[in-house]
Each structure stands twice: as C-alpha cells, then as structure tokens.
Amino acid sequence: MSKPNNKPFVIGVAGGSGSGKSTVTRQVLASIGPEMTAVLIQDDYYCDQTHMSPEERRKTNYDHPDAFDWPLMVQHVQALRRGEAIEMPTYDFTQDNRASKTITVQPAPVIVIEGLFALFDADLRKMMSLKIFVDTAADVRFIRRLQRDMAERGRSAESVINQYLETVRPMHKQFVEPTKRRADVILPHGANGPAVDIITTKVVSLIRDLERG
C-alpha cells in the first residue's frame, strides 16, 4: 500500500489494438514487482449491456470512446490514489457484456492504466505522472488482433476482418491516433526493449525516492 503522504505514480499506456500495450505493462510489472503495482485494464471497463438483447450487444462499437464506463474508471483511479482497494469489473467478450465476477485491486505505489483510450479522458490524464503511447505499424497490429480474437474470444476470421474494416481502422484514425499528441513518451516499433528499460529504470528510481521520503 502506498504511504498516505505520497500519491502513487500513475502511468497511462495507450496505443492501437495489438500495438503491444500489454507487453509494456508486463515489463513494467516484471521490473517493479506485482506487489508494487496496481493495474487497471481498460477493456474491463466497457459499459454494462445487461439491458440490451444479444443482437443489440453484437452491434456495439467497442472501438469508440462511448463504449467505456468513464465515470467508474475515474472513480476507481481516484480511490486507488487515496489508498483504497477497488473491485475492478471484468468483461466477457463471448457474451458481449460485463461479467458478474470482479477483481479486487489493492492500492500500490504505482498504478498502470492500460487501454486503447488510456490517454483520451482529460480527468484520467490529470492524474497521470507518465503518459506512454505504444506506436506499432497497422499491419502488425491487425495480425495480432486477428490471432487474439480467434484464440481468446471465439471469433471467426471473417468477423474479425469485417470489424477491423468497419470500426477498428476508422476509429483508430479518428480517436486513438490523435491521443499520441498527449503522450510524454512514444514507443516506436511497439514495446521495444531499450525504450521500456529506460522507462522502468526511471519509475524504479522514483519509487525508491518515495520510500526514502
């Protein structure tokens, strides 16, 4: 748990679908230690769609900012910064709806917010100490998304391709790519080792300063 007199170091990790955001987050965890880090995955903050029929849910544009429960995410980051545990929602992509299970996230000296739109919301950005954009070529991102959605979300290749052309690609250009301008650090070629090493070294140094303070 973070010390009451010291605000946690909040890192935002944004980038297109399949850019390598999760890899960056894993490397931060490996360098700092999971017990020192609270991770919020934006994919789990999609809006609850219980009130909608399965057909309506399937039409949801998950690559638009309106698909997310921003008030809940902001509330949870604020709680963690105050030293309070949260119950992070989880999302079931096979049902296109929020799952009943939640994950308890304990406060920690470092908070990582990972997601497509991690740098989109002004209220979230104000709480961030470091804003990262993972920049990866579009063809690489598409291949990774195709592999992930087929393996983990039970999708067909045709449905993934159609979604990419209809929503993922245009939404990336309209909403995700512009958030690059909000970043303190842009990681070219995805989660490249040297750049991530520099970031994690800096964060570890800051944590040590906090602990000494």
Backbone as a ProteinNet text record, in pm:
[ID]
protein_1_A
[PRIMARY]
MSKPNNKPFVIGVAGGSGSGKSTVTRQVLASIGPEMTAVLIQDDYYCDQTHMSPEERRKTNYDHPDAFDWPLMVQHVQALRRGEAIEMPTYDFTQDNRASKTITVQPAPVIVIEGLFALFDADLRKMMSLKIFVDTAADVRFIRRLQRDMAERGRSAESVINQYLETVRPMHKQFVEPTKRRADVILPHGANGPAVDIITTKVVSLIRDLERG
[TERTIARY]
85.3	0	88.2	46.6	124.7	113.5	216.5	214.1	110.8	42.2	-65.5	-20.7	104.8	153.7	209.7	215.2	271	168.2	139.7	48.4	117.7	44	103.6	149.9	243.8	293.6	203.7	126	26.6	81	78.9	128.5	12.8	-4.9	-101.9	-31.7	-81.5	-22.4	-129.3	-118.7	-217.9	-156.2	-241.9	-196.1	-305.3	-290	-390.8	-403.5	-512.6	-534.6	-422.4	-355.3	-245.6	-112.5	-103.3	20.8	131.6	93.9	193.3	178.9	62.2	38.6	55.2	-1.2	7.1	150.7	230.9	371.9	444.5	417.5	478.3	437.5	309.2	260.6	328.1	340.6	407.3	553	618.9	759.1	773.1	677.9	678.3	658.5	562.8	538.4	662	728.1	846.2	959.9	971.7	1080.4	1053.3	927.8	892.6	846.6	776.5	720.9	570.7	495.6	349	294	365.7	316.4	326.9	404	421.9	333.4	252.3	179.2	31.7	-54.5	-197.6	-226	-285.9	-308.7	-458.1	-498	-636.3	-636.5	-709.3	-719	-846.9	-831.9	-949.1	-1052.2	-1009.6	-1103.8	-1208.3	-1176.1	-1272	-1370.8	-1352	-1441.3	-1538.3	-1564.4	-1671.7	-1803.2	-1896.6	-2024.4	-2101.3	-2175.3	-2265.6	-2377.4	-2405.2	-2505.9	-2615.9	-2638.6	-2739.3	-2877.6	-2905	-3036.8	-3058.3	-2955.6	-2965.2	-2978.7	-3041.6	-3054	-2918.9	-2895.8	-2769.8	-2744	-2849.9	-2833.6	-2785.5	-2841.8	-2800.8	-2656.7	-2620.6	-2484.5	-2380.9	-2413.1	-2317.5	-2290.5	-2379	-2361.5	-2278.3	-2239.8	-2164.2	-2031.5	-1999.6	-1870.9	-1772	-1696	-1603.8	-1480.7	-1467.1	-1350.6	-1384.5	-1501.2	-1543.7	-1536	-1494.5	-1485	-1614.9	-1729	-1857.7	-1886.5	-1808	-1831.2	-1783.3	-1710.6	-1648.5	-1724.7	-1714.2	-1773.3	-1670.3	-1659.3	-1557.6	-1575.4	-1697.7	-1712.1	-1660.5	-1687.5	-1641.7	-1489.7	-1430.2	-1284.3	-1216.1	-1265.7	-1209.8	-1226.5	-1345.2	-1372.4	-1275.1	-1246	-1155.7	-1011.8	-965.9	-829.7	-819.1	-920.8	-921	-915.1	-990.5	-990.8	-853.6	-791.2	-658	-557.3	-569.5	-477.8	-497.9	-618.6	-645	-601.4	-554.2	-512.5	-622.7	-729.4	-843.8	-845.4	-881.1	-895.1	-1020.7	-1021.3	-1138.7	-1178.3	-1300.2	-1347.5	-1354.8	-1250.6	-1245.9	-1339.8	-1424.3	-1513.7	-1434.7	-1497.5	-1439	-1540	-1489.9	-1578.2	-1570.2	-1685.6	-1695	-1723.9	-1621.1	-1636.7	-1715.2	-1724.9	-1806.8	-1955.5	-1990.3	-2129.4	-2155.3	-2050.1	-2063.2	-2125.7	-2077.2	-2135.6	-2040.3	-2062.4	-1983.8	-2015.4	-1913	-1931	-1969.4	-2019.1	-2058.6	-1937.1	-1827	-1705.8	-1632.4	-1579.9	-1492.6	-1356.4	-1258.1	-1123.2	-1085.1	-1046.1	-1002.1	-863	-851	-721.8	-682.9	-568.6	-520.6	-441.4	-443.5	-362.9	-214.9	-136.1	6.8	79.9	212.1	288.9	281.7	258.8	248.2	113.5	42.4	-83.3	-62.3	-94.1	-84.1	-225.1	-256.2	-384	-354.2	-401	-367.9	-493.3	-487.4	-601.9	-593	-680.5	-687.4	-691.5	-778.8	-805.4	-751.1	-640.6	-583.8	-551	-521	-485.1	-597.8	-716.5	-826.8	-896.8	-922.8	-1004.6	-920	-963.6	-886.7	-874.4	-981.1	-976.2	-873.4	-863.2	-761.6	-621.7	-604.5	-471.6	-419.3	-508.9	-466.3	-403.4	-441.8	-389.3	-262.1	-220.7	-106.4	26.1	125	260.6	340.9	302.4	372.7	271.6	273.2	179.3	258.2	227.2	300.5	206.7	254.8	180.9	267.7	213.7	286.1	248.6	344.9	321.3	370.7	279.4	312.1	245.1	312.2	260	123	36	-102	-111.6	-25.5	-34.8	1	98.8	137.2	24.1	-37.7	-148.2	-266.5	-295.9	-408.4	-383.1	-264.5	-232.3	-245.1	-193.9	-202.7	-347.6	-428.8	-570.3	-642.5	-614.7	-677	-646.7	-519.7	-479.3	-544.1	-546.3	-603.4	-752.7	-826.4	-971.9	-1018.2	-944.3	-980.4	-947.5	-831.8	-787.8	-857.9	-880.2	-928.1	-1075.8	-1132.1	-1268.1	-1364.5	-1318.5	-1406.5	-1459.4	-1383.7	-1428.6	-1382.4	-1456.7	-1413.5	-1323.8	-1239.4	-1150.8	-1231.9	-1343.2	-1425.5	-1482.7	-1530.4	-1589.8	-1483.7	-1362.3	-1254	-1215	-1205.3	-1168.7	-1275	-1402.3	-1511.5	-1511.9	-1491.1	-1488.8	-1372	-1259	-1141.2	-1168.7	-1228.4	-1254.2	-1364.9	-1467.9	-1584.7	-1565.3	-1496.6	-1485.1	-1342.2	-1263.4	-1131.8	-1042.4	-1029.9	-941.2	-988.2	-1116.1	-1159.2	-1157.9	-1192.7	-1191.3	-1048.5	-955.8	-815.6	-770.1	-801.7	-759.4	-827.4	-956.1	-1032.2	-1005.2	-989.6	-983.8	-853	-796.8	-679.2	-551.8	-527.4	-405.2	-385.9	-490.5	-471.1	-423.2	-448.2	-403.5	-252	-186.9	-40.3	16.8	-54.1	-7.3	-9.3	-86.3	-94.9	17.1	92.5	192	318.3	377.5	510.4	617.3	587.4	682.5	610.3	666.9	614	712.8	664.6	749.9	735.6	832.9	823.9	847	788.6	804.8	753.4	650.5	589.6	670.2	659.5	723.1	870.7	948	1090.6	1165.6	1254.9	1324.1	1396.8	1483.7	1560.2	1473	1366.4	1279	1207.4	1156.9	1087.4	1184.1	1307.5	1408.3	1432.2	1439.3	1459.9	1343.5	1221.7	1102.3	1099.4	1120.4	1111.5	1223.4	1341.3	1451.9	1415.5	1352.7	1311.3	1204.5	1107.4	999.3	1053.7	1143.1	1203.8	1276.9	1348	1420.1	1324	1212	1113.5	1050.1	1024.9	967	1063.1	1190.2	1289.9	1293.5	1279	1275.1	1154.1	1039.4	917.4	937	998.4	1017	1111.2	1213	1307.5	1241.5	1142.7	1074.3	974.3
-120.6	0	124.7	225.9	347.5	423.2	500.8	578.6	689	721.2	818.7	956	993.3	1125.9	1131.2	1019.4	1013.8	961.6	1041.1	996.1	891.2	789.7	688.6	749.6	682.1	720.1	652.1	730.1	675.4	678.9	563.2	550.3	514.9	589.6	556.1	492.3	377.6	306.9	293.4	373.5	374.9	325.6	306.8	261.2	180.1	157.7	83.9	-60.7	-124.1	-265.1	-348.9	-429.8	-512.4	-440.3	-324	-245.4	-296.5	-366.2	-413.1	-349.5	-290.7	-227.5	-326.9	-446.8	-547.6	-589.9	-593.9	-629.1	-524.2	-397.3	-289.6	-301	-326.2	-339.3	-455.6	-568.7	-685.1	-653.7	-579.6	-545.4	-450.1	-359.9	-271.2	-353.6	-447.1	-533.2	-615.6	-668.2	-751.1	-670.2	-544.6	-460	-407.8	-372.7	-309.8	-411.9	-515.7	-616.6	-601.2	-710.6	-702.5	-647.8	-669.3	-620	-467.8	-407.2	-262.5	-192.2	-269.6	-213.8	-253.7	-157.6	-182.2	-158.2	-256.1	-246.9	-241.6	-141.5	-130.7	-150.9	-252.3	-282.3	-218.8	-126.6	-53	-143	-253.1	-346.1	-397.8	-398.2	-445.7	-338	-218.7	-108.3	-73.7	-170.6	-149.1	-141.9	-65.7	-44.8	-175.6	-182.9	-295.9	-291.9	-405.6	-410.6	-511.3	-535.5	-632.5	-597.1	-468.2	-422.2	-441.2	-485.6	-499.7	-645.7	-670.1	-806.3	-850.1	-983.1	-1030.9	-971.7	-952.3	-894.9	-750.6	-675.2	-535.7	-526.8	-616.6	-614.9	-638.5	-728.9	-761.6	-643.3	-544.6	-426.7	-317.2	-339.1	-238.3	-209.1	-82.7	-40.7	-29.6	-134.9	-139	-52.2	5.6	89.4	238.2	270.7	409.6	445.5	566.1	605.9	589.7	603.6	593.4	453.2	354.7	217.3	194.7	291.5	272.4	343.8	286.8	344	437.4	556.8	652.2	693.7	724.8	765.5	660.8	532	426.1	416.3	428.3	417.7	532.6	653.9	769.4	752.6	707.4	685.1	583.6	476.3	373.6	422.3	499.6	553.9	649.8	732.2	823.8	747.7	637.5	556.8	496.1	441.2	383	488.5	607.6	715.3	756.7	734.8	764.3	649.6	540.3	426.7	327.4	330	240.5	130.4	9.1	-102.1	-82.1	-140.7	-131.6	-271.6	-281.1	-403.2	-375.5	-412.3	-386	-481.2	-429	-517.3	-605.2	-708.9	-790.6	-798.9	-822.8	-822.4	-955.7	-1007.4	-1135.4	-1106.6	-1116.3	-1083.6	-1190.4	-1308.9	-1411.5	-1381.5	-1302	-1263.7	-1116.7	-1045.5	-902	-828	-860.7	-797.6	-808.8	-722.2	-726.3	-853.9	-917.4	-1041.3	-1009.2	-1109.8	-1089.7	-1085.1	-1146	-1151.3	-1018.2	-978.7	-861.8	-904.6	-818.6	-846.6	-739.1	-782.1	-687.1	-635.1	-505	-441.9	-358.2	-391.7	-319.6	-196	-90.7	27.7	-6	66.5	38.5	166.4	168.5	289.1	326.7	226.6	252.4	202.5	286	247.5	252.8	142.6	139	131.2	224.2	224.5	188.9	72.9	23.7	14.2	70.9	57.7	145.3	116.7	194.8	344.2	381.1	521.4	565.4	507.5	543.3	692.2	754.5	896.9	985.3	930.2	1003.7	1098.6	1053	1128.2	1228.2	1353.4	1458.9	1434.2	1382.5	1357.6	1250.3	1148.5	1046	1102.7	1178.4	1233	1321.2	1395.8	1485.3	1408.7	1283.4	1203.2	1127	1134.6	1056.3	1128.5	1051.7	1102	1079.2	977.5	944.3	890.1	947.6	907.1	846.2	719.8	644.5	608	623.1	576.1	473.1	352.9	244.4	249	282.8	307.3	188.7	119.9	-1.2	3.9	-49.9	-48.9	-116.1	-63.3	-110.7	-258.3	-304.9	-445.3	-539.4	-501.1	-582.9	-585.7	-470.5	-463.6	-549.4	-547.2	-625.6	-775.6	-821.5	-964.4	-1009.3	-929.2	-963.9	-968.9	-872.1	-870.5	-992	-1026.5	-1142.8	-1268.9	-1287.6	-1406.7	-1408.8	-1293.8	-1287.4	-1314.2	-1247.4	-1260.7	-1400.5	-1467.4	-1603.9	-1700.7	-1680.6	-1773.4	-1750.8	-1623.1	-1592.3	-1554	-1508.6	-1457.5	-1533.4	-1646.6	-1733.3	-1672	-1580.6	-1511.4	-1583	-1567.9	-1620.4	-1517.7	-1563.9	-1472	-1367.4	-1411.3	-1318.5	-1206.6	-1241.3	-1139.9	-1041.4	-1090.9	-1003	-906	-957.5	-872.9	-766.8	-808.3	-712.2	-603.1	-644.3	-546.3	-449.5	-502.7	-417.4	-309.8	-350.9	-256.3	-156.7	-204.2	-120.4	-24.6	-71.2	13.2	31.8	-75.5	-65.8	35.6	20	107.8	253.8	281.4	421.8	483.8	405.5	458.5	486.8	402.2	425.9	560.5	584.5	710	830.6	814.7	927.6	955.9	851	870.3	827.5	713.5	660.9	732.6	739.2	801.7	944.4	1027.6	1164.4	1173.4	1069.5	1076.3	1065.4	1029.2	1025.6	1162	1267.5	1403.1	1431.4	1351.1	1370	1297.1	1215.5	1129.6	1205.9	1165	1214.1	1135.7	1007	916.8	836.3	830.7	746.3	632.9	509.5	393.2	349.2	378.8	336.9	186.9	127.5	-17	-100.7	-50.7	-128.6	-128.6	-237.5	-247.9	-283.7	-191.4	-221.5	-215.2	-311.1	-330.6	-209.8	-144.3	-31.8	80.7	115.7	224.9	188	64.5	20.7	14.4	-26.8	-32	105.6	207.2	344.1	387.4	355.7	394.1	324.9	193.9	119.6	160.5	189.9	235.7	365.9	456.4	585.3	564.7	478.6	455.4	392.2	294	230.4	333.8	425.1	530.4	620.2	655	740.3	670.4	540	464.2	461.9	443.4	442.9	576.7	685.2	817.3	830.6	777.1	780.8	704.4	586.2	502	568.3	636.5	705.6	826.9	884.2	1004.8	968.6
0	0	0	-76.1	-81.7	50.5	79	201	188.9	297	289.4	242.6	268.5	231.4	90.1	23.1	-110.9	-209.5	-312.3	-414.9	-501.4	-546.8	-635	-767.8	-829.7	-961.9	-1064.3	-1138.1	-1230.9	-1373.2	-1438.3	-1575.4	-1667.7	-1773.7	-1876.7	-1995	-2037.9	-2152.3	-2260	-2365.1	-2471.8	-2602.4	-2703.1	-2834	-2900.5	-3029.3	-3103.9	-3059.9	-3102	-3072.1	-3132.4	-3049	-3096.4	-3104.4	-3043.8	-3052.8	-2961	-2854.2	-2758.2	-2621.4	-2593.7	-2463.3	-2348.2	-2366	-2258.8	-2233.6	-2340	-2324.2	-2241.8	-2269.4	-2191.5	-2044.8	-2020.3	-1882.7	-1812.1	-1881.7	-1820.9	-1788.3	-1873.7	-1847.9	-1729.9	-1716.7	-1600	-1472.8	-1476.2	-1360.5	-1324.9	-1427.7	-1404.2	-1341.9	-1381	-1330.4	-1190.3	-1165	-1037.4	-934.8	-982.4	-893.5	-883.7	-896.9	-893.9	-763.3	-653	-524.3	-512.4	-602.9	-601.3	-703.3	-775.9	-889.3	-886.7	-912.8	-934	-1081.6	-1147.9	-1292.5	-1322.4	-1398.3	-1445.8	-1596.6	-1641.1	-1783.5	-1837.3	-1931	-1978.5	-2045.7	-2105.6	-2169.2	-2071.5	-1943	-1843.5	-1801.5	-1853.2	-1819	-1931.4	-2020	-2116.3	-2039.9	-2093.8	-2025.6	-2008.6	-1898.8	-1876.5	-1980.9	-2046.1	-2151.1	-2121.1	-1991.3	-1949.5	-2003.5	-2015.9	-2059.8	-2209.2	-2281.4	-2426.5	-2466.9	-2579.9	-2631.7	-2688.6	-2701.2	-2760.6	-2898.8	-2976	-3110.2	-3102.4	-3008.2	-2991.9	-2942.2	-2850.5	-2797.3	-2906.1	-2998.3	-3103.9	-3196.3	-3193	-3278.2	-3210.2	-3084.1	-3010.2	-3080	-3092.6	-3147.7	-3031.7	-3009.6	-2896.7	-2916.7	-3033.5	-3062.1	-3057.2	-3001.9	-2984.6	-2836.4	-2804.6	-2662.6	-2584.6	-2651.6	-2582.5	-2528.7	-2569.4	-2524.1	-2381	-2325.5	-2194.1	-2082.6	-1963.1	-1842.1	-1778.7	-1832.7	-1787	-1641.7	-1596.3	-1455.8	-1357.6	-1385.5	-1295.7	-1297.1	-1414	-1422.6	-1348.8	-1367.7	-1297.3	-1147.1	-1104.3	-962.8	-903.4	-977.9	-928	-917.8	-1013	-1005	-886.3	-868.4	-753.5	-621.9	-613	-490.3	-463.6	-567.4	-551.3	-507.4	-562.1	-523.3	-377.6	-326.4	-184.4	-93.2	-153	-73.1	-46.1	-127.2	-108.3	-213.8	-174.1	-268.2	-352.1	-471.8	-559.9	-606.7	-657.8	-721.8	-872.8	-945.2	-1088.4	-1161.9	-1251.5	-1326.7	-1422.4	-1471.4	-1577.9	-1691.3	-1812.1	-1928.9	-2000.6	-2038.5	-2109	-2256.4	-2339.4	-2480.8	-2556.6	-2498.8	-2565.5	-2549.3	-2445	-2420.7	-2453.8	-2492.4	-2520.7	-2403.3	-2282.7	-2164.3	-2045.9	-1950	-1827.9	-1751.3	-1699.2	-1623.5	-1479.1	-1410.1	-1270.1	-1177.8	-1220.2	-1137.4	-1139.3	-1024.5	-1016.1	-962.7	-980.5	-932.7	-830.9	-711.7	-609.7	-644.2	-656.9	-685.7	-564.8	-506.9	-389	-431	-349.3	-380.1	-378	-454.5	-466.2	-504	-487.5	-522.1	-669.8	-756.2	-899.7	-949.9	-1024.6	-1089	-1239.2	-1308	-1453.6	-1512	-1601.4	-1672.6	-1817.6	-1860.4	-1994.7	-2080.3	-2200.6	-2288.8	-2412.2	-2508.2	-2632.3	-2603.3	-2507.9	-2481.2	-2345.4	-2303.5	-2173.8	-2164.7	-2278.4	-2279.1	-2333.5	-2346.6	-2409.7	-2313.3	-2191.6	-2097.1	-2018.1	-2016.8	-1950.4	-1800	-1735.7	-1592.2	-1556.7	-1641.2	-1617.7	-1640.2	-1748.5	-1779.5	-1667.1	-1603.5	-1495.2	-1379.3	-1363.2	-1252.3	-1289.4	-1415.4	-1461.7	-1440.4	-1397.4	-1382.9	-1510.8	-1587.9	-1711.5	-1812.4	-1932.8	-2037.2	-2153.9	-2184.3	-2286.8	-2401.6	-2524.4	-2641.6	-2713.8	-2730.2	-2797.2	-2945.3	-3028.9	-3171	-3253.6	-3319.7	-3395.2	-3532.3	-3632.8	-3769.7	-3776.6	-3863.8	-3872.2	-3909.3	-4000.6	-4041.4	-3926.9	-3846.9	-3731.3	-3629.3	-3605.2	-3509.8	-3555.1	-3685	-3735.3	-3718	-3752.1	-3739.8	-3594.1	-3502.8	-3360.7	-3314	-3359.5	-3319.9	-3375.7	-3499.3	-3562.3	-3482.7	-3448.3	-3372.8	-3234.8	-3168	-3032.5	-3032.4	-3121	-3119.3	-3157.2	-3245.1	-3281.8	-3168.4	-3104	-2999.6	-2866.1	-2829	-2694.8	-2688.7	-2800.5	-2796.3	-2887	-2940.7	-3017.8	-3145.5	-3205.2	-3325.4	-3450.7	-3559.9	-3689.7	-3757.1	-3849.2	-3921.3	-3996	-4057	-4135	-4047.5	-3927.3	-3839.8	-3791.6	-3763.8	-3719	-3830.2	-3952.2	-4066.3	-4091.2	-4087.2	-4109.1	-4003.3	-3877.1	-3769	-3785.8	-3828.1	-3847	-3952	-4062.6	-4171	-4136.9	-4064.3	-4037.4	-3919.9	-3814.6	-3695.4	-3644.6	-3637.2	-3573.8	-3645.2	-3776.2	-3853.1	-3851.1	-3884.1	-3880.8	-3741.5	-3636.8	-3501.1	-3453.9	-3497.8	-3462.2	-3517.4	-3642.9	-3705.9	-3642.7	-3607.7	-3555.3	-3408.3	-3326.6	-3182.3	-3114.9	-3157	-3086.8	-3129.4	-3258.9	-3309.9	-3258.4	-3253.6	-3204.1	-3059.9	-2977.1	-2837.1	-2826.1	-2935.1	-2935.6	-2896.6	-2933.9	-2902.6	-2752.9	-2678.5	-2533.4	-2458.7	-2529.2	-2464.1	-2425.2	-2313.7	-2275.4	-2348.8	-2372	-2437	-2544	-2664.2	-2771.3	-2795	-2786	-2808.6	-2954.3	-3038.3	-3178.4	-3191.8	-3292.7	-3317.5	-3201.6	-3134.3	-3027.3	-2899.9	-2826.1	-2694.3	-2709.8	-2767.3	-2786	-2654	-2636.5	-2509.2	-2454.2	-2531.8	-2477.1	-2423	-2495.8	-2451.3	-2321.8	-2314	-2192.9	-2075	-2100.8	-1993.8	-1934.4	-2018.7	-1970.9	-1882.4	-1927.3	-1851.2	-1715.6	-1715	-1589.1	-1492.7	-1545	-1459.9	-1391.2	-1466.6	-1410.2	-1303.4	-1330.2	-1233.6	-1105.9	-1119.8	-1002.1	-917.3	-983.9	-912.4	-835.5	-897.6	-831.1	-710.7	-724.6	-613.5	-494.9	-523.9	-415.3	-344.3	-421.9	-361.2	-269.2	-312.1	-232	-101.7	-114.5	3.8	103.7	53.7	142.3	207.7	130.9	184.3	291.2
[MASK]
+++++++++++++++++++++++++++++++++++++++++++++++++++++++++++++++++++++++++++++++++++++++++++++++++++++++++++++++++++++++++++++++++++++++++++++++++++++++++++++++++++++++++++++++++++++++++++++++++++++++++++++++++++++

